[in-house]
């Protein structure tokens, strides 16, 4: 019984550790209409279930922060604070990011009313999520890669408007 309890405690610590990380990221936003690619990079910190900070070093000073229900951002000089409790679009985008990073891609698919395909890739997982219905705004699909340790390494967000944003994460 003691061994089982010790194993359960160790396992819960491992899972909790997988839900908290910090590292760096690169971002490539592709505009479908022009093919233009806008590149950025910075530092990322994630603490489950709802704390995410992306502090950009290029362009310096930009940020994207999720602090519980509050989404704060300053991207290229445009600052915005939104309470996701009162904005459904921001709430769905917030949840898609948090759930994807935490590895809860089934929750993302459920909220998006989407289909999920999971395949094995390099000892980890490759997940593709595609919305079943077209909507005026939001994500039409996501592509997620998780490493052997279950931690996200790549996230691609496809918007209905034709913008694709790829994040590559290097975490500690």
URVEN-V446023 format. One record per pair of residues at least 24 apart in sequence whose ideal C-beta (glycine too) atoms are under 8 Angstrom apart, sorted by sequence separation. I is the first residue (numbers start at 1). GAP is how many residues later the second one is. If there is no record, write none. Layout:
((I:GAP) (I:GAP))
This chain:
((21:24) (22:24) (105:24) (121:24) (123:24) (124:24) (136:24) (137:24) (21:25) (69:25) (122:25) (123:25) (135:25) (20:26) (112:26) (122:26) (124:26) (134:26) (19:27) (20:27) (112:27) (114:27) (19:28) (20:28) (66:28) (19:29) (25:29) (124:29) (131:29) (19:30) (66:31) (16:32) (66:32) (108:34) (105:37) (105:39) (100:42) (96:43) (103:43) (100:44) (52:45) (93:45) (52:46) (92:46) (93:46) (96:46) (92:47) (103:47) (50:48) (89:48) (103:48) (49:49) (52:49) (89:49) (103:49) (101:51) (100:52) (49:53) (48:54) (101:54) (46:55) (100:55) (46:56) (97:58) (96:61) (19:83) (18:85) (44:125) (44:127) (33:129) (21:130) (32:130) (18:131) (31:131) (32:131) (18:132) (31:132) (32:132) (18:133) (30:133) (29:134) (30:134) (29:135) (30:135) (29:136) (30:136) (28:137) (29:137) (27:138) (28:138) (27:139) (27:140) (26:141) (25:142) (26:142) (25:143) (25:144) (24:145) (25:145) (23:146) (24:146) (23:147) (23:148) (22:149) (23:149) (21:150) (22:150) (21:151))
